[in-house]
C-alpha cells in the first residue's frame, strides 16, 4: 500500500461491503469520507466515531450531493480516491417495478458515479494523483431473471468506466479509473453466501493493487476459487 495518507471517499459506505472497505483502508492509514443515505451502519458491528467522517446525504438529490461535495472539498482540499459503491439492488420482473424504483436505481447505481467522477476528476488531475474505483458486478456481462434493471445499470457503469479511461490515458497525469466486478456474495435478503469472505477479501486486495498500480480501464472480474477451478476444467 501507499505510505502517504490519502483522502478516500466511499459512497454507500455504511453497507456491509462499504464497512469492510472502510476498516481495511483505515488500517492502512487513510482518511475515510463516507457518503450514505443513513447515519448508522447496516450491520451489528459498531462504528467508532474516529473511524470515518460520515455525511448523511440523499445521493439521488443532485443539489444535496453538490452541497456535501463542496463542503468536503473545502475541508480537505482534495479527494484522492473515489469508490463508487452505492447501488440499489432490486430483483423482480421488470413489469413489477414502479417508475420511481427504476428512476432511483438508475440514479443511485449509475448517475451518481457519473456525477461524482465528473466533479472530482479535475480535483485529482490538479493534485497529480487520483483513482476512481467503480464497484460493478459480474452480472453486468449477462442477463438474469429479475435483474434487468440492476444488470443494466452495472453494464452502463462498465461502459462509462471504459470511455472515461480513454480520456484519462491522455493528459490526466497519474489518474486512472477501473471497475471491480464481483460475483454475488449476499442473497436478496442480505445473507452471506458461502463465498462471501473470499470474494470480499479479493475485492479489498484488488483495491490495494489499483491504488499502487497504473492500471486503467480494466473491468476486473472477481470469481471465487471454486468457480475459477470449474472454469479451468471446462477448457
C-alpha positions as CSV (number, residue, x, y, z in Angstrom):
1,X,0.0,0.0,0.0
2,X,1.0,3.6,-0.5
3,X,2.8,5.2,2.5
4,X,1.1,8.6,2.0
5,X,-2.2,9.2,3.8
6,X,-4.9,9.5,1.1
7,X,-8.4,11.0,1.3
8,X,-10.8,8.2,0.3
9,X,-14.5,8.9,-0.5
10,X,-16.8,5.9,-0.4
11,X,-20.5,6.0,-1.4
12,X,-22.7,3.6,0.3
13,X,-20.0,3.2,3.0
14,X,-22.3,2.0,5.7
15,X,-23.4,-1.2,4.0
16,X,-21.7,-4.5,4.6
17,X,-19.1,-4.1,1.8
18,X,-18.6,-0.4,2.5
19,X,-17.8,-1.0,6.1
20,X,-15.2,-3.7,5.2
21,X,-13.6,-1.3,2.8
22,X,-13.6,1.5,5.3
23,X,-12.0,-0.6,8.1
24,X,-9.4,-2.0,5.6
25,X,-8.4,1.4,4.2
26,X,-8.4,2.9,7.7
27,X,-5.9,0.3,8.9
28,X,-3.6,1.4,6.0
29,X,-3.6,4.9,7.4
30,X,-6.0,6.6,5.0
31,X,-8.7,9.2,5.9
32,X,-12.2,7.8,5.0
33,X,-15.1,10.0,4.0
34,X,-18.4,8.2,3.7
35,X,-21.5,9.5,1.8
36,X,-24.5,7.4,2.6
37,X,-28.3,7.8,2.9
38,X,-28.1,6.7,6.5
39,X,-26.1,7.6,9.6
40,X,-25.9,4.1,11.1
41,X,-24.2,1.0,9.7
42,X,-26.4,-1.7,8.3
43,X,-24.7,-4.4,10.4
44,X,-24.4,-5.1,14.1
45,X,-20.7,-4.1,14.0
46,X,-20.1,-0.9,16.0
47,X,-18.8,2.1,14.1
48,X,-16.4,4.2,16.2
49,X,-16.5,7.9,15.6
50,X,-12.8,8.3,14.7
51,X,-13.1,5.6,12.0
52,X,-14.6,7.8,9.3
53,X,-16.1,11.1,8.5
54,X,-19.8,10.4,7.7
55,X,-22.1,12.6,5.7
56,X,-25.8,11.6,5.6
57,X,-27.0,12.8,2.2
58,X,-29.7,11.8,-0.3
59,X,-27.3,10.6,-3.0
60,X,-30.0,10.8,-5.7
61,X,-30.6,14.5,-4.9
62,X,-28.1,16.4,-7.0
63,X,-28.4,19.6,-5.0
64,X,-27.8,17.9,-1.7
65,X,-24.9,15.9,-3.2
66,X,-23.3,19.0,-4.7
67,X,-23.5,20.9,-1.3
68,X,-22.0,18.0,0.5
69,X,-19.2,17.6,-2.0
70,X,-18.4,21.3,-1.8
71,X,-18.2,21.0,2.0
72,X,-15.8,18.0,1.8
73,X,-13.6,19.7,-0.8
74,X,-13.4,22.9,1.3
75,X,-12.5,20.9,4.4
76,X,-9.9,18.6,2.9
77,X,-8.9,20.4,-0.3
78,X,-8.7,17.2,-2.4
79,X,-10.1,13.7,-2.7
80,X,-7.5,11.2,-3.9
81,X,-9.7,8.1,-4.1
82,X,-13.4,7.8,-5.2
83,X,-15.0,4.4,-4.6
84,X,-18.4,4.4,-6.2
85,X,-20.0,1.6,-4.1
86,X,-23.6,2.7,-3.6
87,X,-26.2,0.8,-5.6
88,X,-29.9,-0.1,-5.5
89,X,-30.3,-3.9,-6.0
90,X,-33.9,-5.0,-6.5
91,X,-34.6,-8.3,-8.0
92,X,-38.0,-8.8,-9.6
93,X,-39.6,-8.9,-13.0
94,X,-39.4,-5.7,-14.9
95,X,-43.2,-5.2,-15.1
96,X,-43.3,-5.3,-11.3
97,X,-41.1,-2.3,-10.9
98,X,-42.6,1.1,-10.2
99,X,-41.4,4.1,-12.2
100,X,-40.0,5.5,-9.0
101,X,-37.9,2.4,-8.3
102,X,-36.5,2.4,-11.8
103,X,-35.6,6.0,-11.5
104,X,-33.9,5.5,-8.1
105,X,-31.9,2.5,-9.3
106,X,-30.6,4.4,-12.4
107,X,-29.7,7.4,-10.3
108,X,-28.0,5.6,-7.5
109,X,-26.2,2.9,-9.4
110,X,-25.2,4.9,-12.5
111,X,-25.8,8.6,-12.5
112,X,-24.3,9.2,-9.0
113,X,-21.0,7.6,-10.1
114,X,-21.0,9.6,-13.3
115,X,-21.7,12.9,-11.5
116,X,-19.1,12.4,-8.7
117,X,-16.5,11.3,-11.2
118,X,-17.1,14.3,-13.4
119,X,-16.7,16.7,-10.5
120,X,-13.7,15.0,-8.8
121,X,-11.6,14.3,-11.9
122,X,-10.4,18.0,-12.2
123,X,-9.5,17.9,-8.4
124,X,-7.5,14.7,-8.9
125,X,-5.8,16.0,-12.1
126,X,-4.8,19.2,-10.3
127,X,-3.4,17.2,-7.4
128,X,-1.4,14.9,-9.7
129,X,-2.9,11.7,-8.4
130,X,-6.3,10.1,-8.4
131,X,-8.1,6.7,-8.5
132,X,-11.7,6.2,-9.4
133,X,-12.9,2.6,-8.5
134,X,-16.4,1.6,-9.6
135,X,-17.9,-1.4,-7.8
136,X,-19.7,-3.1,-10.6
137,X,-20.8,-6.7,-10.9
138,X,-20.3,-9.8,-12.9
139,X,-24.0,-9.6,-13.7
140,X,-23.2,-6.7,-15.9
141,X,-21.9,-9.2,-18.5
142,X,-25.1,-11.2,-18.9
143,X,-28.8,-11.4,-18.3
144,X,-30.5,-12.8,-15.2
145,X,-34.1,-13.3,-14.3
146,X,-35.4,-10.5,-12.1
147,X,-32.2,-8.5,-12.6
148,X,-32.9,-6.4,-15.7
149,X,-32.6,-3.0,-14.0
150,X,-29.7,-3.9,-11.8
151,X,-27.7,-5.6,-14.6
152,X,-28.4,-2.7,-17.0
153,X,-27.1,-0.1,-14.6
154,X,-23.9,-2.1,-14.0
155,X,-23.4,-2.6,-17.7
156,X,-23.7,1.1,-18.2
157,X,-21.2,1.7,-15.4
158,X,-18.7,-0.6,-17.1
159,X,-19.2,1.3,-20.4
160,X,-18.7,4.6,-18.6
161,X,-15.5,3.3,-17.0
162,X,-14.0,2.2,-20.3
163,X,-14.9,5.5,-22.0
164,X,-13.5,7.8,-19.2
165,X,-10.4,5.6,-19.0
166,X,-9.6,6.6,-22.6
167,X,-9.9,10.3,-21.6
168,X,-7.6,9.6,-18.6
169,X,-5.0,8.0,-20.7
170,X,-4.1,11.3,-22.4
171,X,-3.4,14.4,-20.4
172,X,-4.8,13.4,-17.0
173,X,-1.4,12.6,-15.4
174,X,-1.5,9.9,-12.7
175,X,-5.3,9.5,-12.7
176,X,-7.0,6.2,-13.5
177,X,-10.5,4.7,-13.5
178,X,-11.3,1.0,-13.2
179,X,-14.2,-1.2,-12.3
180,X,-14.3,-4.2,-10.0
181,X,-16.9,-6.8,-11.0
182,X,-17.5,-9.4,-8.2
183,X,-20.0,-12.2,-8.2
184,X,-22.8,-12.3,-5.8
185,X,-21.7,-12.6,-2.1
186,X,-25.1,-11.9,-0.5
187,X,-28.5,-13.1,-1.3
188,X,-31.6,-11.0,-1.8
189,X,-32.2,-10.8,1.9
190,X,-28.6,-9.7,2.7
191,X,-27.5,-13.1,4.0
192,X,-23.9,-14.0,3.2
193,X,-23.2,-16.6,0.6
194,X,-20.6,-19.4,1.2
195,X,-18.2,-17.4,-1.0
196,X,-18.8,-14.1,0.9
197,X,-15.5,-13.8,2.8
198,X,-13.3,-15.0,-0.2
199,X,-15.0,-12.5,-2.6
200,X,-14.8,-9.6,-0.2
201,X,-11.1,-10.3,0.6
202,X,-10.4,-10.4,-3.1
203,X,-12.2,-7.1,-3.6
204,X,-10.0,-5.5,-0.9
205,X,-6.8,-6.9,-2.4
206,X,-7.8,-5.6,-5.8
207,X,-8.4,-2.1,-4.3
208,X,-4.9,-2.2,-2.8
209,X,-3.5,-3.1,-6.2
210,X,-5.3,-0.3,-8.0
211,X,-4.1,2.3,-5.6
212,X,-0.5,1.4,-6.3
213,X,-0.6,0.5,-10.0
214,X,-1.3,2.4,-13.1
215,X,-3.9,0.1,-14.4
216,X,-6.5,2.0,-16.3
217,X,-9.8,1.0,-18.0
218,X,-9.9,-2.5,-16.6
219,X,-13.1,-4.4,-15.8
220,X,-11.8,-6.8,-13.1
221,X,-14.0,-9.9,-12.6
222,X,-13.9,-11.5,-9.2
223,X,-14.5,-15.2,-9.1
224,X,-14.5,-17.5,-6.1
225,X,-11.9,-20.2,-6.2
226,X,-14.4,-23.0,-6.8
227,X,-15.8,-21.1,-9.8
228,X,-12.3,-20.5,-11.2
229,X,-11.5,-24.1,-10.8
230,X,-14.7,-25.1,-12.6
231,X,-14.0,-22.8,-15.5
232,X,-10.4,-24.1,-15.7
233,X,-11.5,-27.7,-16.2
234,X,-14.0,-26.7,-18.8
235,X,-11.2,-25.6,-21.1
